[in-house]
């Protein structure tokens, strides 16, 4: 038996990587190096600055992947634009090439107010130097990466918070170095309280403002100094001096927010409908005769990735040693015999090829893929390509489908082909682990000293500019603000009445997102009769409708304190299980176990105690966790997180985080996020300032702006504009949007070379990318209609248009909130005018997350390669968000084009429209045919062909 891995061993004090030996211009950030390159001394280096390493592809809770995928993580603080360098890309839309000629491009105004999106560019002062805090800035950058930060730039949230008055240049580089160092210092000992004074002595005096900004941001947003360690609990004041807050739900989101708000000094009351805390995290003590007992996690059980997982940090504070879920997972056929290894590999490869084909297809389909399910695509491809040819292979293929449904808590027929895996780039790195004694230990520690009122089922929430009223039964609880953390299933059921009604935008998001089901059968046996070197094993069935029924078993014997085995029920079977008598369920599980072990001469005893879950019928959740259903997108998670009522009613929970949905750590992080958000609004009100609505507020002009640009009036290159169509005056105001996105070269040769140079994977082996490799940044300005039409006619592409915009017109590009009152007025005017237009046909409505198709242009937004269980290609497929060339090329021959020397947020990423060079069969209700430039209806009712027309 493998010994449990100690979470406390991360991060390692020393990381051994082979030194860079390649003399070519590609410079790798080597943690063994004693110095950090001083780019101020070389203002325009020709650097690609990638750090390549291999990591396993995202493991979706069940059987893990056997082969690693290649991720390329940039660690260059200044991704230099160069005519000979089309390889660099930045991990954040806010990354700025330090050496770019920025003198003529100014974005924003002088230092912005709090939470302003206004941004400003300045010429970097090369007399300044990149500060050297210690000898391992690269290792610290990776630690920050595991915490969800880009290694070398700012997050959108940091820009919103105004951590820097000027974006870009040496000041940003030094800010990120300081920020990363503070995070690494905290990770060294998560039981200490990290103070600002720890860094004052060795950070230069003239950079103390950056220290203040980074430290205050990290503390207020819960990235450091959180949890249940004694030194951290001491920081909760005895007397609360700030307004009262009511939190609905004592799950991980509610508990995380409660503790953080208490530390901020708020009076917190948590209302919980159950008799216990934890919500969908529930550890039940099972026991029988002869003092046999075990702790069974009937809800959330696996800590999915522990390098940056905040719950792993809480476990460290409690002194617990996490148990790694071992990768070995044998599968057994209907007759109980082990599945032939060669056939296992063959079917797994076929399954992954189908996922690859589905991923390529959705890129071609554009918005059409929003209306197609992942299940329909996989099934059609399977039939066309005959990847599974006999019954036994079909049973094995169905097992993989069940595992996928388990990961998403949803039927494949309900999952969106376009966005089912939209959260993959943010996967937490590290092992999947069990917490000995169950996750109830985390709940118990987080609930300590929190004022929780149990059996208070909330049915009404009233909110206004003066405060909130939360009604549970006959009791009315009043507060300054309220935080709703109930599961998405409760919101879907309409169990809580909101007065006034929630905005239609939020109601639509609640309706679009999926909320799936997973059930379990927990069995406590007299002794362990299964293999002790296994944490998981699977079982096949010959009935596709029952493929998820007891398809996977978890052995909790190493961590539960007793011989505990749990069988999982996923997909369609999970719904049927809700009405299955418990005795029948247990009988069926025992038949499976006996079929596996009795032929080996092992007797399967009767269980001492069994428990069957019924999460679908639970009135406090109505299901297990969220997924991206057909018609939904990652945008809907953001919509659910939106604050309403002028900063009075807030929302948290796993269904409010697009980065970490369907996870325990996602729920926990959402609670910390909303605690910071609530504190911000309370601070503004305490200073008697008018509440500056958050950019995601459904009522705000920022939200209206995003909606209006879903259907811009004019588009050219990376530019788009909206204006009132009724007003044909050439001097009438309009809003111009410029879209910037990262750029990444698709090069199997470079990837292979990088992999060879960094073969040591001690630190990097399981570190996943925590940022979206295809993030976008939108900046805006107010122009006249005629100026926009003139800009469209400028020749030379986006670079020349941008120069014309800044040099000729002297325009300042600002963030979405930087348009000011004048912009708000224009937005409101355009919105009012558009409200009088005739509604679009159903087929033409632009849905969240996908832009419209036009002849000659397909603009794709955040559609990423599907996850696979086994790697089949050398690198991930790259999808650009800006497509301006209609030349048709096959995927193998397509190239990425970057404009050299563009003095903006890195190179604008442009990609040629990709079409498939082979015929692909696809079954759907409405047929579409590729003409090489766009998709048009063919009128076919059952099958249509996607054909490349040269």
N, C-alpha and C positions, 0 to 999 in steps of 0.2 A: 504494500500500500504506500502510495506517495505521501510524503509528509506534507502537512498543510503549509501553504506559503504565507509568510508573514507580511501583511500589508505595510507594517511599520518599516519595512526595509526600503520602501520607496520614498523619496528619490535616493538613489545611491550617492554616496559622497564622492566616489570616483567612477567615471565612465570610461571604459577603454575602447577607443575606436582606432583603427589603423590610420596613420597620418596620410595626408594628401600626397600622392606621388606623381600625379599627372601634371606635367608642366604647362598644359594648355591654359587658355584664359579662364576656364571654369574654376572658380575658387569655392571650395567647400568650407563651411564653418566647422572647424575641427575642435571638439571639446578638449582635446589634449593640448591645444595651443595655449600658450601663456598670455597671449595678447589678442585684443579684438582689433580687426583692421580699422585704421583711421581713415575713413573716406573723406574727411575734410582735407587731408593732405593730397588726395588724388580726386579732384572734384568730378571727374568724368571717366571712371574706370569701365573697362569693357568686361563686366562681370555678369555671370548668369546666377551664381550664388544659390544653387539648389543644395538641399541636403536630402539625399534619397535614402530610403530604407524600406525594408519589406515588413509588412504587417499582415496578419490574417484578415480576410474580408469580414465584414460585420457578421458576427454570429447572432442569429436570431433566437436566442434562448435555448433552442434544442440542440441537435447535433451540430458540432462545430465544424468549421472548414478545415480541410487538410492541407491545402496549398496556400501560400501567401499571395497577396496582391501587392502591386507596387504603388505606393503613394509618394508624391514629390512635394516636399514641404519647403517653402522658401524661408530663409532666415536672414535675408539681406535687409538691413534697415533702409536701404535706398536702392530700389530696383531701377537701375539706371536705364534710361531710354537711349538707344544707340542704333544707328542705321544698320549695323551688322549684328544686332542682338535682338532676335525675335523670340527668345526663349523665356525671358523673365516674366514672372507674374507675381502679384502680391496677394497675400492672404486676406487682405481687407480692402474694401473700396476706398478706404481713407488713406491707403498707403501712398506715399509721395516720393518720387525720385529726387533725392537731395540735390543731385547735380544737374537736373533739368533747368533750362533757361526760363525761369519763372518771372522775370522782371516785368513782362508785359501782360501777365495773366493774374488778375486779382480776383479772388472769390470771397465775397462777403465784405463786411465792414469792420471797424475797430472792435475791440473786445466785446463779445456778445453778452446779453443777459443770461441768467441761468436757464438751462435746457434749450438754448437757442441753437438752431441748425445753421446759423450763419457761419461761414468759414472764410478764412483769409489766407492768401498766399503771400509769401515774402521771399525775397532773394536770400538764400542761405548765406550766412556770414562765415566764410571759410576760416576766419581767424578763431572762431570757436572750435573746440575740440570735443570729440566724443569722449565722455567721461569713462574712466575705468574703475568700476566698483570692486570687482574681484577678478579672478583668473578664469572663471567659467561662465561667461555671459551666454554662451551657446547652450550649455546645459540648462541654465536658468530660463532661456527662451523656450526650451522644450517643456519645462515644467509649467510655464505660463500657458503654453499651448494645451497641455492636458487640463488646465483649468478653464479652457474655453476662449482664450485670447489668441489673436494672431501673434506670431512670434516677434514681428518687427513693425507693427503698426497699430492703429487704433480700431476699436470696435465702433459700430454705429452708436451704441449706448454711451461710449465715452465722448463721442462728438456731441451727442445730445446734451450731455451733462456739462459741456464746456470745459473739459479738463485742460485744454490749451486754447489760448486766444488766437494762435496762428497754427494752421495745419500744414505740416511739412517742414523740411529743413532739419538742421541739427537739433533744434529744440524738441522736435517730435522723437528723434532717435534717442535722445537722452531721457525723455519722459518714459519711453518704452523700456529702456534699460533699467531705470529706477523702479518702474512698475513690476517688471519681471523679477527683479531682485527682492522686492518686498514679498511677493508671492512665494518665491523660493525660500526665503527666510522663515515664513510662516509654516511651510511644509516640513522644514527641518524638525520642528517641534510643535505639533498642532495643539499641544496642551498648554502652551504659553500664550500670553497676551502680547502681541507684537505692538510695540510703541513706536512713535515717530522718532523718539530720541535715540533709538538704536542705530539710526542711520545718519544722524546729524554730523557726527565727527568726521566721517570719511566721504561725504558728499559735499562738493564745493559750495561755499556760501551763496554764490550767485545762482545756484540751482536749487536752493531750498524752496523756492516757489513751486518748482516741479515736484519736489518731494511732498510738499503739502497737498498738492493737487492729486497726486497718485495715491497717497496714503488715505486721504479723506474719501476718495472715490471707492477704493477697495473696501474700506471699513463700512461705509454707508450702504454699499450694495451687497454686502455679505460674502465677499470673496475671501476675506481673512477674518480671523477673530470671531468665528461662529462655532456653535456646538455646545457641548455639555461638560467640557473640562472645568474643574473647580475654579481655576483662575479666570475663566471666561464667565462662569456663573456669578462670580463676585461682582462683575460689572453691572449687573441688573440692580438698579437703584431700589431702595426700600420704599421710598415715597415717589409715586408717579405724578409728575407735574404737567404732563401733556394731555390733550383731549382723550376722550374715551373711544375705543374701537370695538366693534362687535365682529367676531369671526364666526362664520357659519360652517361648521364641520371641523372635526378634530383629527383629520387625516394628516399625512406628512406635510402637505401644503399649509394647512391651518396651523399646525404645531410649529413649523419653521417660522412662519410669519409672526405667530404669537410671541415666541422667544425673542425674535429680533426687535419687534415693536416694544416689548417690555424693556429691553436694554436701552432703547431710545427714550424711554420714560413715558410711554403711553399706558393708559389704563385699558387693559385688555380683558374681554370676556368672550369665551368660546362656547358656542351652543352646539351640542352634539346630540343627534337623534338616537344613537345607540346607547347601550349601557357601558360602552368601552370606548377608548380612543383607538386611533389607527386606521379606521375606515376599511379600505380594501387590503390593508396590511394587517393580518390577523394570525397570531400564533396561538394555537390551542394545545393545552396540555392533555396528552392521551396517556392513560394508565390502565393497568390491569393487575392481576394477582402477582404474587411473588416479587412485588416492588418493581415491576417492569413499567417503565414510563418513557415518554418521548415528547419533544416539542415539535408540533407539526405546523408548518406555514401553509395555511389554507388559502391565502391570497398571494400577494407579492412575495416572492421567495428568493430569487436570484439577483445578486448585485451584478448588473450587467456592465462589466468594465470598471476597474477600480483605480486606475492611475489618477484620474481626476475626480472620481466619484465623491461627492460631499458626504454621502452616507458611509463610505469607507473611512473618511476622516473621523466621523462621529464614532465609528467602531474602534478606531485607534485610540480615541480619547477614553473610551471605556475599557481599554486594555485587552480587547478581544483579538484573537488570531483568526483570520479568515481562512476558510478551506477552499482551495481552488477546485472548481468542477473539472474533473479530468476529462480529456478529450475522447478517450476510448468509449465507443458507443456501438456495440454489436447489435445487429438486427436479426430477428428470428421470423421464419416463415410461418404459414398457417399450421403446419404440422409440428412446429416447435424446433425445427432444425435451423442451424445458423444459415444465413444467406451466404451464398457463394461469394467470396471476396471479389473475384473477377467480374461477376455480374453486378455486384454492388457498385464497383467503380464505373462500369460501363453505363449503368442507368444514371448514376450521379452526373457523369459527363454529359449525357443526353439531356438531362434536366437543366443543366447549366447552359447548354447551347440554346435551349428554348428560351431561357431568360434573356440571353444575349439577343436573340432574334426579336423578342418582344420589345427590348430596349431600343433596338435600331428602328423598329417600326414606329414607335411612338414619336421618335424624332422627326420622321417623315410626315406623320399625320398632323402635327401641330395641334390645334384646338380640338380636332376630331377625337383625339385620344382621351379627352376629358369625358367622353360619353361611352367609352369602351372599358370593359373590365379586364383586369389582368387574367382572370380565369378564362375568359373567352379567347384571348390571344394565345395563351398557352395551349389550350385544347385544340384550337385550329392548327397551330403549328405542329402539334404532336401528330395530328391526323395526316397532315401533308407530308411531313418528313419521316414518319414511321420510326421515331426514335425508340419506341417500345414495341416489341414485336411478338412477345408471347405473354401468357397469363401471369407468370411469375414476375416477369419484368414490369408488367403493368401494375401489379400489386406494389412493387417497390417504388415505381414512379408515383403512385398514389400516396405512399408514405411520405415522400418528399413534399407533395402538395399539402398533406396534413401538417407537416412541420412548418410550412410557410403560413398556413392558417393559424397555427398556434402562435407564431411570432407576431401576427397582426390582430389576433383575436377577432378574426372576421373571415367570412367566406370569400374565396378568391373571386367568385362571381359578383361580389359587392365591392372589391377593391379597385381603385382607380389605376388603369394602366399608366396614366401620365404621371401620377404623383405618389404611388403607394410607398415608395422608398425615399421620399423627399428628405428624410432626416438622416440618411446614411452618412453624409459628410461630417456630421457632428458626433459620431459615435464615440463614446468614452473608451479610451484605450485601456488595456490591461486584461487580466483574467476575469472570467466570470466566477463568482464565489458564493458560498453559503456562509452565513453567520452562525457559528455554533450557538445553540440555544434558541435560535429563531430570531426573526426581525422584530418580534415583539419587544425585545430588549431595547432596540432603538426607540420604539414608540414610548416605552415606559420612561426612558431617560429624557426624551424631549418633552413629555407631558409633566414632568416634575415641576411643582410650584406654579403651574399655569392654571388659571381660574377656568375650569371646564365645568359646565352645567350639563349633565347627562340627561338623556330621555327628553330632550327639548327639540321636538320636530318642527322646524320652521316651515310655515306655509305662506307667509306674506312678508314682503320687504317694501317699505315705502322710503323713497329718497327724494330730496329736494336740495336747494341751495343752502338750507339751514341745517341739514343733518339727515339722519336716518332713523327709521323705526323698523325693528325686526320683531315679528309676531310669531310666537310659538305657542300653540294652544290658546289659552286665555291670557297669556303674559305678553306684555309689550316691553321690549328692550330698546332704549334710546341711546344713540351715540353720535359722535361727530362724523364717523365714517364706518362703513361696513365692508367686509371682505367675504365674498361668496366662494367657497372652495368645494361645493358639492360636485359629484361626478357628472360627466356629460349626460349619462343616462337619466339622471334626475331632471336636468334641464330639458331634455328631449320630451320627457313625460309631462312637463309643465306642472310638476308637483309644487313649485313655488310660484306664487303670483307676485309680479313686480309692478309697483305703482309709482310713477307711470310705467307703461309697458316698455320693455327693452326696445332699443332702436331696431328697425326692421333689418338693418345690416347684420346685427348680432343674431337676431332670430333666424335669418337665412343661413348664417354660418353654423348655428347649432343644428339646423335641419340637415345641412349638407354633410357634415362630418359623420363618420361611422362610429358606432360604439358596439364592440363585439363581445364575445363570450368565451370564457375558458372555465372548465370545471375540473374538479379533482376527486379522487377517491383515496383517502389516507388510511393506511392499514398498519396497525401495530401488531407485530408477530411475537411469539415466545422467544424466538431466536433468529439470527440471520442465516438464511439458507441459500441466498444468492451470492454471487462472487463478490469478495470484499475489495477487489481492485477496480470495481465499477462504480461510477456515480450515475450513469445512465445506460439504458438499453431499450431497444424498440421492438415493436411487434407489428407484422403486416396483416392485412385483411383482404378478402377477395370481393368485398362489397364497397364500391366507391362512395356510396352514401354514408358508410360507417368507417371511412378511412381514418377519421380522427378519434375513433373510440378506443381508448386505452392504447394508443399508438406509441406512447413513450412513458417509461418508468424512471422515476428519480429515487435513488437510494439515499436516505438521510441518516443512515446508521452512523456515519462518522461524526455527525454534528448534532443529531437530535437527542442524544443521550440514551437511545434505545433502538431496537431493530424496526425502523420505520421505513415503509415503502409507499410511494405515492404514484398513482396512475393518473395520467392526464387525458382529458377529453376535450377535443378541439373541433372547430368547424361545425358542420351540420350536426354532427353527433353531440356536440355540447348542448345544442338546443333541445334535441330529443331526450338527452339525459335529464333535463329538468323535470320531466314527467315519469322517468323510470323509477320504479320502486327501489329503494336502497338495497334490499336483499337481492334483487335481480342483478343489480350492478356489481355487488361483491361476488356473487356466484360466477358472473361472467369473467371478472378479473382473475379469480382463482382458477378457472378453467384454462385461461391463458398461461398462468404461471405453472400450473401442473403440466401443461403441454410442453413447456420449455424444459423444466427441471426433472420431472419424473423419468423421462428417457435416459437421463444421466445418472439415475439411481438415487436422486435426491427427493426426499419426501417433503411436500409442501404442507405445513401445518395450518390449522384454522387460525385466523387472526383473533387476537384478544379483544381488540376494539377497532371499529371502522367509522369513518366520517365521510359523508358525501356532501359536497358543496352544491349550492343552488344560487349562484350569484345573479342569474338572470331574473329570479323572482324576488331578490332582495330589494325592498322598497327604498333603501338608502343608496342604491347604486344602479340597479336594473342592468347589470352587465359587468364586464371586467375592465377593459381599457379601450382607448380610442384608436381609430385608424382613418386613413384617407379613402373615403368611399368614392364611387363613381360620381363625378360632378363636383367633387370637392378638390381642394388643393392645400398646400401649406399655409396659404394666406388665411385660411379659416381658423387656424390655431391663433394667429395674431388677432383676428377679429374677436375671438372668444376672450382674449386677454384684455380687450379694450376697456378703459375706464369710462363710466357713464355718470351723468349727474353732476358735472362740474367738479370732479374730484371727490365724490362722496361714496360711490359704489364701485368696488374693485372686484376682480376675478382672478383666481389662481387654481392650480390643479394640473394634472398631467395633460389634459386636453387644451391647455392654454399656452403650451410651449412647443413651437414648431421644431425646435432643435432636439428636444428629448421627450417626445410624447410616449405614452404607454410604458413609462418607467417610474420606479420609485424615486430615483434621483431627480427626474424631471419635475415631479410634484414638489419635492423639497426645494429645488432651486426656484420654482415659480413662487413659492411662499416668500423666499428672501427677496425676490424681485419686487413683489408687491409691497413688502414692508418698506423698501426704499422709495417706491412710488408714493405710498401713503404719507411717509415722512416728508417728502418733497411738497406735496399739496398742503399739508398741515403747516409747514414752514412758511409757505407763501401767505396763507391766511393769517398766520400769527403776525406777519409783517404788514398786514392790512393791504395786501396787493391783490389785484384782480387775478383770479386763477388763470394761468396760461395753460390752456388745454393741451394735453399731450398730443403728439403727432398722430397717435393711433385712435384718438377720441373720435367716435362716429359722427359727432356733431361738428367737428373742427373743419376748417378750410383745408387743412392738410389732407384729411381723409377724402374730402370732396375732390381735391386735386388729383389724388390717386385714381379715383373713380372716373373722373373726366378724361384722364389720359389713357384709359383703357380703349377709348375710341377717339384718338386725336384727329383733328381736322386736316392735318398735313404732316407727312413724314418724309424725311430725306436723310439718308445715312444714319448717324447717331442722334439726329435732331428730330424733334416733333413739336407741334404747336396746337393750341386750342384757341378759338375765338368765336364770338357770337356770329352765327351765320346770317342773321337778319340784318346785321349792320355791315354794309359793304364799304363804309368809309375807310379809305386807305390809312387814315390816321387813327382809327379805332384801336384801343389797346388789345393786346393778345399776350399769351404766356408761352414762352419758349422753354422746352426742356431738353437738356443735353444728357445723354446716358453714357457713363463710363463703366467699363468692366475690365476684369483682369484678362491677361493673355497667357496662354500656355502652349508651348510647342508640343506637337504629338510626334515623338521620336523614340522609336523602339531601341535604336542604337544607343542614344544617350542614356536611356533608362537602364539598358543592360550594363553599360559602362559604369554608371553610378552604383548599380547594385553590387558589382564586383568590388568597387573601391570601398564599399561600406558593408562588408560581409558580417561584421560583428553586430549582433542584434540584441545585446544584453539590455540596452535601454530602449531601443527603438522598435523592437520586434512586435510589440502589441500597441504601439501608440497610433491611434487613428487620427484623421484630420478633423479638427474641431471647428473648422470654418468652411463656409461654402466656397468651393473653388470657382464658382461662377457668380459671385456676388455682383450686384450692380450698385452704382451710385448715381442718383439723379440730382442735377443742379438746374436752377431755373433763372429766368430773368423776364422782365416786362419789356416788350417791344411793341411797335405798331404793326398792323397787318402788313403794310407795305415793306417795312424793314425785314420782316420774316420772308416775304416773297422775294425780296432782293437777295437775302442770304441763301435762299434755295438755289439761286442762279449762279452762285459763286462756283467756279470750276477749281479742280484740284483736290476734291475730296474733303473729308472732315477736317484735316489739318488746316487747309486753306480757309475753310469756313470758320474755324475757330479763331484763326488769326484775324480774319475780317471782323468777326464779332468783337474781339477784344481791342484790336488796333484801330480799325476804322470807326467802329461805333462806340468804343470806350466802355464796353459793357462789363458789369460785375455780375458774375454768376453766384447765386446764393443757394442755401439750403431751402427746403420746402417751407420752413417757417420764416425765412428771411425776406420773403416778398413784402411783408408789412401790411398795413391797412389798405394801401392801394391795391396790392395783390389780392387781398381778401375781397375787396369790392369787385374786382374783375371776376374772380372765381364765382362769387355769388351770382353775378350777372349772367355768366355763361351757364351756370347750373339752372337758373330760372328759365333761360331761353330754351335750353335743351329739354326742360320739363314739358314744354309745349309741343315738342316734336312728336311725330307719330311713332309709336313703339316699333322696335325692330321685330322682325319675324323671329320665331323661336330658334330657328337654325342659325340666325345671325347674331344672337345675343353673345356678347363677350363675357365669358365666365371668369371668375377670379383665378389668377395665376397663369392664364394663357392669353396671349394677344391674338388678334384676328389674322386670318390669312388674306393675302392680297396677291393678285396676279404678279408674278415676278419676284415676290418677297415672302419669305416665311420667317417671322420673328419669333424665336423660341425663348421661353422664359423658364429657367430653373428646371429643365427636364433632364434628369440624370440617368446614368447607366443603372440598370437594375442590379440588385445585389445577386451574387452567385454563391454557391456553396463550394465550388471548386474553381480555381482560376483557369481560364482557357485562353487568355490573351496577355500580352506583355504589359499592357498599361491600360488605364481606364479610358473610356471613350470620352472625348471632350465635346461639349456642346456650347457653342457661343450664344450669347444673348442678343447679338447684333448681327443681322444678316443683310448685306447690301449688294451682293453679287449674285446674279442668277445663273452663272456658269454651272453646268452640271458636271460633276465628277463623281467617281466612285469613292467609297470611304478610304480605300487604300491609297488613292492618288490625291486626296484633298489636302490643301495646305492652309495654314493659318497665316493671315496677313496682319502685320502690325505696322502702324505708321511711325517711322523713326522720328525721334526728336520732338514729339508732341509735348508742349510745355504744360501738361495737365496731370491728372491723377494716374500716372503710368500710361502705357500705351493703350489706345482704344482698340478693343479686340473686335476684329472683323472676320467673318467666316463665310466661305463660299457655300451656297446651298448644296446640301448633300442629297443625292438620290440613290436608290438601290439599282444596281446593274443586273439584278436577277429578278425573276418573277417570284413574288411572295404571295401565297394564298392567304386570304384573311376573310373570316366570316363575320358579317355584321348586318344590321337591319338596312342601312343605307349604303350603297356602293359609292366608292370614290376612285377616280383614275388619275394617276400622276401624268401630267403632260410635260414633265420636265421642269416646270416652273410653279405649278400650283396643282391643287387637287380639285377635281370637279365631279359632280354626281354623274354616275353612269346609269342610274336607274335600276341597277341590279338589286334584287330583294334578298338574296341569300349569300352570294359570294361575289367579291370584287377583287380585282387584281391591281396590285401596285407595280406598275411597269415603268422602267426608265425609258423615256423616249428621247433619243439623241437628236 
